[in-house]
Amino acid sequence: MKIDRLKDSGYPAGRLMIIGLDCAEPSLVFDRFRHLLPNLEKLSGSGYCGPLRSTDPPLTIPAWTSMFSGQDPGRLGLYGIRNRTGYNYSDLMISASGTVHVPRIWDYVSRRNEPSILVGIPQTYPIRPVNGCVVAGMLAPGTHSRFTHPPALKLEIESVAGGYEIDIPNFRQVSPEELAERIWTMTRKRFRVFRHLIKTREWRLAICVEIGLDRLHHAFWHYWDTNHPLHFPGNRFQSFMPDYYSLLDREIAGVLQSTPEDTAVFVVSDHGAQPMMGGVRINQWLMNRGYLTLRLQPPPESDLQMDWIDWDRTLAWGEGGYYGRVFLNVKEREPRGIIPRSDAERICSELAREFENMTGPDGNLLKNRVIIPRLHYRQIRGYPPDLMVYFGNLAWRSLGEIGVPDIFTRQNNRGPDGANHAQYGVLISNLPLKPENDSGGFQITDLMSVFCEILNIRLPNDAFPEPAGNGNGQD
């Protein structure tokens, strides 16, 4: 990525500020809600604004860590918020800060003995000390934990915020009335703390990530979107989404008023959002086709339990989430694997074709996108799924439940949900950026080299691997 102002206009290598809006959707920011966002439009006036292609998969984890490290999920070994810890039948484990084994932008800043301010960034808990201050993001269990660095910062943050809020636990189980108020309050407190820190601390790098927009989209998209299958006219939350986007614009304006002029500013999102058409019961689908066999009759509408599976007759099982993960039961890899290694590729390709030919409730092709990780990523770390499935290109969520005859449902079994993730987020900057590739677009992993250029950080020659291909051609 080329930065004209830096390279050609002598832009001073001063400070870097990154404001992250988790799940900000480009079609809303650049079109439908544009009139509500005058400060974002002003920020990009002589700079840049446009879509930003997220990672595969386009999830909060790994996308933010990819942005701040320049590494894709394959090299990070992070394929979602939860990941396998081995080729076993254990539940997937939450990927907290200890699972990040590559430097992120603030690590390089700290090595030069320069200070950073980090607020709300996913995968910063448990806290790892940096030169500067940290207020942990999602995955921190709450403000009763050690969620700040230094530890004494906790009392200051609580005082400034009037009771800080890291996230809204189990937000799908909260009533819409309460959730609307809590999202609004949490966001104002986060930006209040960020403004306080940038005014009272020395810093070269300042990052704040707000998670409220992600929670808003999942919980309120169908209230706003008149074309959504779950929408009902005249609901009291019809305007909450546009009102919240307007709030974010005002909060960002308040931050920029306290920002020195020599600051390169980026407003970014890790992925976008789209209306969720419903859910696909991936394990029920695998059972119906003979890939998954149980040794007992499961209770109706229950999540698949590993000890229910007849491993001697099971070829594959799946995992619910924003996208579908499929794991093969491979001989000499899994404890009771039955697929010979020589047949694993054939079974994988066979499953991929079946997913691609899946039809929806209306009888038409669902237009699933299928990714084979070992082909898609140039380097594989950790324990990736054997197949990644974007049902309806992420318009449908993957559900792990079984014991239901219908493969499709309009509901998320985790709670009310009106939106799923989308492949493109947003990129806005006061710098006139130009892509170096011929496609004319920006990848989320491109930004790390831009951040380092602004801060005059030299990275090792092997810091960024060559871009991966399109896997099995399903891009």
URMO-V236845 format. One record per backbone hydrogen bond with DSSP energy under -0.5 kcal/mol. NH is the residue of the N-H (numbers start at 1). CO is the residue of the C=O. E is the energy in kcal/mol with one decimal. If there is no record, write none. Layout:
NH|CO|E  NH|CO|E
This chain:
2|434|-3.7  4|2|-0.7  4|432|-1.4  7|3|-2.7  8|4|-3.5  9|4|-1.0  9|5|-0.6  11|5|-2.4  14|12|-2.2  15|262|-1.7  16|204|-2.4  17|264|-2.9  18|206|-2.7  19|266|-3.2  20|18|-0.6  20|208|-3.6  21|268|-3.0  22|20|-0.7  22|210|-2.0  24|21|-2.2  26|24|-0.5  26|424|-0.5  28|25|-1.2  29|25|-2.4  30|26|-2.8  32|27|-2.0  33|28|-2.9  34|31|-1.1  36|33|-1.9  37|34|-1.8  41|37|-1.9  42|38|-2.1  43|39|-2.0  44|40|-1.6  45|42|-1.4  47|44|-0.8  48|429|-2.4  50|427|-1.9  52|425|-1.9  53|442|-2.9  54|423|-2.9  57|55|-0.6  59|57|-1.9  62|60|-0.6  63|59|-2.4  64|60|-2.1  66|62|-2.4  67|63|-2.4  68|64|-2.3  69|65|-0.7  69|66|-0.6  70|66|-2.7  76|72|-2.1  77|73|-2.2  78|73|-1.5  79|77|-0.5  83|93|-2.4  84|383|-0.6  88|86|-1.9  93|83|-2.9  95|81|-2.7  96|94|-1.0  97|125|-2.4  99|96|-1.9  100|97|-1.8  101|99|-0.8  105|68|-2.0  107|104|-1.8  108|104|-1.3  109|105|-1.7  110|106|-2.5  111|107|-1.8  112|108|-0.8  112|109|-0.8  113|110|-2.2  114|109|-1.9  116|131|-2.1  117|205|-2.3  118|133|-2.2  119|207|-2.5  120|135|-2.7  123|138|-0.8  124|121|-0.7  127|146|-0.5  132|130|-1.1  133|116|-2.2  134|149|-2.4  135|118|-2.9  136|147|-3.1  137|121|-1.1  140|137|-1.7  145|142|-1.6  147|145|-1.6  149|134|-2.2  153|150|-1.9  154|151|-1.6  155|152|-0.6  156|152|-0.9  157|153|-2.7  158|154|-2.5  159|155|-2.0  160|156|-2.7  161|157|-2.6  162|158|-1.4  163|158|-2.2  169|167|-0.6  171|168|-0.9  173|170|-2.1  174|171|-1.0  179|175|-3.0  180|176|-2.4  181|177|-1.5  182|178|-2.4  183|179|-2.8  184|180|-1.9  185|181|-2.4  186|182|-2.8  187|183|-2.3  188|184|-1.9  189|185|-2.2  190|186|-2.3  191|187|-2.2  192|188|-1.9  193|189|-2.3  194|190|-2.3  195|191|-2.7  196|192|-2.0  197|193|-2.4  198|194|-2.3  199|195|-1.3  200|196|-1.4  201|197|-1.8  204|115|-2.9  205|115|-1.3  206|16|-2.4  207|117|-3.0  208|18|-2.3  209|119|-2.5  210|20|-3.1  211|209|-0.5  214|211|-0.7  215|211|-1.6  216|212|-2.5  217|213|-2.5  218|214|-2.0  219|215|-2.0  220|216|-3.0  221|217|-1.7  223|220|-0.8  224|220|-1.3  224|221|-0.7  225|221|-2.8  226|224|-0.7  228|225|-1.6  231|228|-1.8  235|232|-0.9  238|235|-1.2  240|237|-1.3  241|237|-0.5  243|239|-2.2  244|240|-2.2  245|241|-2.2  246|242|-2.0  247|243|-2.0  248|244|-2.4  249|245|-2.0  250|246|-2.0  251|247|-2.6  252|248|-2.6  253|249|-1.9  254|250|-1.9  255|251|-1.6  256|252|-2.5  257|253|-1.7  258|254|-0.6  258|255|-1.2  259|256|-1.4  263|260|-1.0  264|15|-2.9  265|263|-0.6  266|17|-2.3  267|428|-2.9  268|19|-2.2  268|266|-0.5  269|426|-1.7  272|422|-2.0  274|420|-2.1  276|418|-2.0  277|275|-0.6  277|395|-3.2  278|395|-0.7  279|409|-3.4  280|397|-2.9  281|407|-3.1  282|280|-1.6  282|399|-1.5  283|399|-0.7  284|401|-0.7  285|281|-2.1  286|282|-2.1  287|283|-2.3  288|284|-2.5  289|285|-1.1  290|287|-1.6  291|286|-2.2  292|286|-1.1  295|308|-2.8  296|308|-0.5  298|296|-0.6  302|299|-0.7  302|402|-1.7  304|400|-1.0  308|305|-2.0  309|306|-1.2  310|293|-2.7  311|309|-1.2  313|310|-1.8  314|311|-0.6  315|291|-3.0  316|291|-1.9  317|327|-1.9  319|325|-1.7  321|398|-3.0  324|389|-3.2  325|319|-1.3  326|387|-2.3  327|317|-2.8  329|315|-2.7  330|328|-1.2  331|339|-3.0  333|330|-1.8  334|330|-2.4  337|334|-1.5  338|329|-1.9  339|329|-2.3  340|338|-0.7  343|340|-2.2  344|340|-0.9  344|341|-0.7  345|341|-0.5  347|343|-2.5  348|344|-2.4  349|345|-2.4  350|346|-2.4  351|347|-2.6  352|348|-2.3  353|349|-2.2  354|350|-1.9  355|351|-2.6  356|352|-2.3  357|353|-1.6  358|355|-1.3  360|364|-3.3  363|360|-1.9  366|358|-2.8  369|390|-2.1  371|388|-2.9  373|371|-0.7  375|372|-1.9  376|372|-2.2  377|373|-2.4  381|74|-1.7  386|326|-1.8  387|326|-1.7  388|371|-2.6  389|324|-3.0  390|369|-3.3  390|388|-0.5  391|389|-0.9  393|390|-1.9  394|391|-0.7  395|391|-0.6  395|392|-1.0  396|391|-2.2  397|278|-2.8  398|321|-2.4  399|280|-3.2  402|302|-2.9  409|279|-1.9  413|411|-0.5  415|412|-2.0  416|172|-0.7  418|218|-3.4  420|274|-2.5  422|272|-1.4  425|52|-3.3  427|50|-2.2  428|267|-2.2  429|48|-2.6  430|265|-1.4  433|431|-1.5  434|2|-2.9  440|437|-0.8  442|51|-0.5  444|53|-2.2  446|443|-1.5  447|443|-0.5  447|444|-0.9  449|446|-0.7  450|446|-1.0  451|447|-2.9  452|448|-2.3  453|449|-1.8  454|450|-2.3  455|451|-2.0  456|453|-0.8  457|452|-3.1  458|456|-0.5  459|457|-0.5  463|460|-1.9  465|463|-0.5  471|375|-0.6  473|470|-1.1  474|470|-0.7
